Amino acid sequence: MKKTSSARPKARSKGLRAEYEFGYSRARPNRFASQLGPQTVAVVLAPDVAQVFDSSRKVNKLLRSIIAATPSTDETHRGSRRKTG
């Protein structure tokens, strides 16, 4: 029979383990960045949403239809973007 250990598992440290530390000295610039325009915003879709919308064209088409159907009281907010962190 296999004996089980009665020792408690060690508490996790707050930092990364040594095997997960990344060597940023070997990092390279994003090779796809030049393909994106200055007004492009990248959005990560949830897996269930990504199954329905398999292209940015479909996502943009639906969002434009929602924008057109939504009454707007102030036209100045339509073109504004939310700033992140």
Contacts in CASP RR format, 6 or more apart in sequence:
PFRMAT RR
TARGET T0000
AUTHOR 0000-0000-0000
METHOD contacts of the structure
MODEL  1
MKKTSSARPKARSKGLRAEYEFGYSRARPNRFASQLGPQTVAVVLAPDVA
QVFDSSRKVNKLLRSIIAATPSTDETHRGSRRKTG
36 42 0 8 1.000
41 81 0 8 1.000
45 53 0 8 1.000
45 59 0 8 1.000
53 59 0 8 1.000
53 62 0 8 1.000
67 78 0 8 1.000
72 78 0 8 1.000
END
